[in-house]
Amino acid sequence: MKHFIEIDDRNKTGKNLLSLIKTLSGKSSGIDLISSTVEDKELVRLMQSGIKSGLAYKKSVLKKLAF
């Protein structure tokens, strides 16, 4: 199972957590850090809904975004 979290790195707690995750992602193959901007949130939402349904295919996500 994969989990996605959103971290606001504009405050001290967020910065500390992000630093810890960066360190752990370099040492462990089970942790991946994916940074996104506000523009990418729609793509992330579509990908997450695809993961839940088992239909997370690149072509279908890009088609929904009209690429």
Chimera marker file (.cmm) of the C-alpha trace (Angstrom):
<marker_set name="trace">
<marker id="1" x="0.000" y="0.000" z="0.000" r="1" g="1" b="0" radius="0.5"/>
<marker id="2" x="1.268" y="3.481" z="-0.795" r="1" g="1" b="0" radius="0.5"/>
<marker id="3" x="0.479" y="6.624" z="1.160" r="1" g="1" b="0" radius="0.5"/>
<marker id="4" x="0.647" y="10.213" z="-0.041" r="1" g="1" b="0" radius="0.5"/>
<marker id="5" x="1.028" y="13.161" z="2.314" r="1" g="1" b="0" radius="0.5"/>
<marker id="6" x="1.154" y="16.883" z="1.708" r="1" g="1" b="0" radius="0.5"/>
<marker id="7" x="3.790" y="18.881" z="3.584" r="1" g="1" b="0" radius="0.5"/>
<marker id="8" x="3.802" y="22.665" z="3.795" r="1" g="1" b="0" radius="0.5"/>
<marker id="9" x="7.498" y="23.537" z="3.937" r="1" g="1" b="0" radius="0.5"/>
<marker id="10" x="6.851" y="27.174" z="4.840" r="1" g="1" b="0" radius="0.5"/>
<marker id="11" x="6.830" y="26.461" z="8.577" r="1" g="1" b="0" radius="0.5"/>
<marker id="12" x="9.369" y="24.934" z="10.948" r="1" g="1" b="0" radius="0.5"/>
<marker id="13" x="7.593" y="21.598" z="11.431" r="1" g="1" b="0" radius="0.5"/>
<marker id="14" x="7.139" y="21.110" z="7.695" r="1" g="1" b="0" radius="0.5"/>
<marker id="15" x="10.787" y="21.928" z="6.996" r="1" g="1" b="0" radius="0.5"/>
<marker id="16" x="11.953" y="19.466" z="9.650" r="1" g="1" b="0" radius="0.5"/>
<marker id="17" x="9.691" y="16.702" z="8.355" r="1" g="1" b="0" radius="0.5"/>
<marker id="18" x="10.766" y="17.319" z="4.766" r="1" g="1" b="0" radius="0.5"/>
<marker id="19" x="14.421" y="17.172" z="5.781" r="1" g="1" b="0" radius="0.5"/>
<marker id="20" x="13.831" y="13.848" z="7.536" r="1" g="1" b="0" radius="0.5"/>
<marker id="21" x="12.003" y="12.414" z="4.524" r="1" g="1" b="0" radius="0.5"/>
<marker id="22" x="14.809" y="13.508" z="2.177" r="1" g="1" b="0" radius="0.5"/>
<marker id="23" x="17.337" y="11.761" z="4.410" r="1" g="1" b="0" radius="0.5"/>
<marker id="24" x="15.273" y="8.585" z="4.650" r="1" g="1" b="0" radius="0.5"/>
<marker id="25" x="14.525" y="8.484" z="0.916" r="1" g="1" b="0" radius="0.5"/>
<marker id="26" x="18.248" y="8.451" z="0.190" r="1" g="1" b="0" radius="0.5"/>
<marker id="27" x="18.843" y="5.530" z="2.549" r="1" g="1" b="0" radius="0.5"/>
<marker id="28" x="15.745" y="3.421" z="1.889" r="1" g="1" b="0" radius="0.5"/>
<marker id="29" x="14.295" y="2.030" z="-1.316" r="1" g="1" b="0" radius="0.5"/>
<marker id="30" x="10.808" y="2.026" z="0.221" r="1" g="1" b="0" radius="0.5"/>
<marker id="31" x="10.506" y="5.820" z="0.468" r="1" g="1" b="0" radius="0.5"/>
<marker id="32" x="10.250" y="8.065" z="-2.582" r="1" g="1" b="0" radius="0.5"/>
<marker id="33" x="9.992" y="11.848" z="-2.416" r="1" g="1" b="0" radius="0.5"/>
<marker id="34" x="7.770" y="13.429" z="-5.045" r="1" g="1" b="0" radius="0.5"/>
<marker id="35" x="7.568" y="17.221" z="-5.022" r="1" g="1" b="0" radius="0.5"/>
<marker id="36" x="4.678" y="18.919" z="-6.760" r="1" g="1" b="0" radius="0.5"/>
<marker id="37" x="3.582" y="22.459" z="-7.431" r="1" g="1" b="0" radius="0.5"/>
<marker id="38" x="0.062" y="23.817" z="-7.329" r="1" g="1" b="0" radius="0.5"/>
<marker id="39" x="-0.272" y="23.187" z="-11.074" r="1" g="1" b="0" radius="0.5"/>
<marker id="40" x="0.541" y="19.508" z="-10.574" r="1" g="1" b="0" radius="0.5"/>
<marker id="41" x="-2.186" y="18.938" z="-7.976" r="1" g="1" b="0" radius="0.5"/>
<marker id="42" x="-4.807" y="18.103" z="-10.623" r="1" g="1" b="0" radius="0.5"/>
<marker id="43" x="-2.506" y="15.503" z="-12.173" r="1" g="1" b="0" radius="0.5"/>
<marker id="44" x="-1.758" y="14.032" z="-8.736" r="1" g="1" b="0" radius="0.5"/>
<marker id="45" x="-5.500" y="13.874" z="-7.979" r="1" g="1" b="0" radius="0.5"/>
<marker id="46" x="-6.159" y="12.024" z="-11.236" r="1" g="1" b="0" radius="0.5"/>
<marker id="47" x="-3.286" y="9.628" z="-10.586" r="1" g="1" b="0" radius="0.5"/>
<marker id="48" x="-4.489" y="8.884" z="-7.063" r="1" g="1" b="0" radius="0.5"/>
<marker id="49" x="-8.035" y="8.224" z="-8.253" r="1" g="1" b="0" radius="0.5"/>
<marker id="50" x="-6.579" y="5.930" z="-10.931" r="1" g="1" b="0" radius="0.5"/>
<marker id="51" x="-4.550" y="4.036" z="-8.341" r="1" g="1" b="0" radius="0.5"/>
<marker id="52" x="-7.685" y="3.450" z="-6.275" r="1" g="1" b="0" radius="0.5"/>
<marker id="53" x="-9.555" y="2.113" z="-9.304" r="1" g="1" b="0" radius="0.5"/>
<marker id="54" x="-6.577" y="0.216" z="-10.729" r="1" g="1" b="0" radius="0.5"/>
<marker id="55" x="-6.694" y="2.258" z="-13.929" r="1" g="1" b="0" radius="0.5"/>
<marker id="56" x="-3.707" y="4.599" z="-13.495" r="1" g="1" b="0" radius="0.5"/>
<marker id="57" x="-2.456" y="4.501" z="-17.050" r="1" g="1" b="0" radius="0.5"/>
<marker id="58" x="-0.389" y="7.364" z="-18.409" r="1" g="1" b="0" radius="0.5"/>
<marker id="59" x="-2.430" y="7.593" z="-21.621" r="1" g="1" b="0" radius="0.5"/>
<marker id="60" x="-5.780" y="7.890" z="-19.833" r="1" g="1" b="0" radius="0.5"/>
<marker id="61" x="-4.520" y="10.524" z="-17.391" r="1" g="1" b="0" radius="0.5"/>
<marker id="62" x="-2.956" y="12.607" z="-20.164" r="1" g="1" b="0" radius="0.5"/>
<marker id="63" x="-6.114" y="12.227" z="-22.260" r="1" g="1" b="0" radius="0.5"/>
<marker id="64" x="-8.211" y="13.621" z="-19.391" r="1" g="1" b="0" radius="0.5"/>
<marker id="65" x="-5.833" y="16.582" z="-19.198" r="1" g="1" b="0" radius="0.5"/>
<marker id="66" x="-6.087" y="17.049" z="-23.000" r="1" g="1" b="0" radius="0.5"/>
<marker id="67" x="-2.408" y="16.434" z="-23.814" r="1" g="1" b="0" radius="0.5"/>
<link id1="1" id2="2" r="1" g="1" b="0" radius="0.2"/>
<link id1="2" id2="3" r="1" g="1" b="0" radius="0.2"/>
<link id1="3" id2="4" r="1" g="1" b="0" radius="0.2"/>
<link id1="4" id2="5" r="1" g="1" b="0" radius="0.2"/>
<link id1="5" id2="6" r="1" g="1" b="0" radius="0.2"/>
<link id1="6" id2="7" r="1" g="1" b="0" radius="0.2"/>
<link id1="7" id2="8" r="1" g="1" b="0" radius="0.2"/>
<link id1="8" id2="9" r="1" g="1" b="0" radius="0.2"/>
<link id1="9" id2="10" r="1" g="1" b="0" radius="0.2"/>
<link id1="10" id2="11" r="1" g="1" b="0" radius="0.2"/>
<link id1="11" id2="12" r="1" g="1" b="0" radius="0.2"/>
<link id1="12" id2="13" r="1" g="1" b="0" radius="0.2"/>
<link id1="13" id2="14" r="1" g="1" b="0" radius="0.2"/>
<link id1="14" id2="15" r="1" g="1" b="0" radius="0.2"/>
<link id1="15" id2="16" r="1" g="1" b="0" radius="0.2"/>
<link id1="16" id2="17" r="1" g="1" b="0" radius="0.2"/>
<link id1="17" id2="18" r="1" g="1" b="0" radius="0.2"/>
<link id1="18" id2="19" r="1" g="1" b="0" radius="0.2"/>
<link id1="19" id2="20" r="1" g="1" b="0" radius="0.2"/>
<link id1="20" id2="21" r="1" g="1" b="0" radius="0.2"/>
<link id1="21" id2="22" r="1" g="1" b="0" radius="0.2"/>
<link id1="22" id2="23" r="1" g="1" b="0" radius="0.2"/>
<link id1="23" id2="24" r="1" g="1" b="0" radius="0.2"/>
<link id1="24" id2="25" r="1" g="1" b="0" radius="0.2"/>
<link id1="25" id2="26" r="1" g="1" b="0" radius="0.2"/>
<link id1="26" id2="27" r="1" g="1" b="0" radius="0.2"/>
<link id1="27" id2="28" r="1" g="1" b="0" radius="0.2"/>
<link id1="28" id2="29" r="1" g="1" b="0" radius="0.2"/>
<link id1="29" id2="30" r="1" g="1" b="0" radius="0.2"/>
<link id1="30" id2="31" r="1" g="1" b="0" radius="0.2"/>
<link id1="31" id2="32" r="1" g="1" b="0" radius="0.2"/>
<link id1="32" id2="33" r="1" g="1" b="0" radius="0.2"/>
<link id1="33" id2="34" r="1" g="1" b="0" radius="0.2"/>
<link id1="34" id2="35" r="1" g="1" b="0" radius="0.2"/>
<link id1="35" id2="36" r="1" g="1" b="0" radius="0.2"/>
<link id1="36" id2="37" r="1" g="1" b="0" radius="0.2"/>
<link id1="37" id2="38" r="1" g="1" b="0" radius="0.2"/>
<link id1="38" id2="39" r="1" g="1" b="0" radius="0.2"/>
<link id1="39" id2="40" r="1" g="1" b="0" radius="0.2"/>
<link id1="40" id2="41" r="1" g="1" b="0" radius="0.2"/>
<link id1="41" id2="42" r="1" g="1" b="0" radius="0.2"/>
<link id1="42" id2="43" r="1" g="1" b="0" radius="0.2"/>
<link id1="43" id2="44" r="1" g="1" b="0" radius="0.2"/>
<link id1="44" id2="45" r="1" g="1" b="0" radius="0.2"/>
<link id1="45" id2="46" r="1" g="1" b="0" radius="0.2"/>
<link id1="46" id2="47" r="1" g="1" b="0" radius="0.2"/>
<link id1="47" id2="48" r="1" g="1" b="0" radius="0.2"/>
<link id1="48" id2="49" r="1" g="1" b="0" radius="0.2"/>
<link id1="49" id2="50" r="1" g="1" b="0" radius="0.2"/>
<link id1="50" id2="51" r="1" g="1" b="0" radius="0.2"/>
<link id1="51" id2="52" r="1" g="1" b="0" radius="0.2"/>
<link id1="52" id2="53" r="1" g="1" b="0" radius="0.2"/>
<link id1="53" id2="54" r="1" g="1" b="0" radius="0.2"/>
<link id1="54" id2="55" r="1" g="1" b="0" radius="0.2"/>
<link id1="55" id2="56" r="1" g="1" b="0" radius="0.2"/>
<link id1="56" id2="57" r="1" g="1" b="0" radius="0.2"/>
<link id1="57" id2="58" r="1" g="1" b="0" radius="0.2"/>
<link id1="58" id2="59" r="1" g="1" b="0" radius="0.2"/>
<link id1="59" id2="60" r="1" g="1" b="0" radius="0.2"/>
<link id1="60" id2="61" r="1" g="1" b="0" radius="0.2"/>
<link id1="61" id2="62" r="1" g="1" b="0" radius="0.2"/>
<link id1="62" id2="63" r="1" g="1" b="0" radius="0.2"/>
<link id1="63" id2="64" r="1" g="1" b="0" radius="0.2"/>
<link id1="64" id2="65" r="1" g="1" b="0" radius="0.2"/>
<link id1="65" id2="66" r="1" g="1" b="0" radius="0.2"/>
<link id1="66" id2="67" r="1" g="1" b="0" radius="0.2"/>
</marker_set>
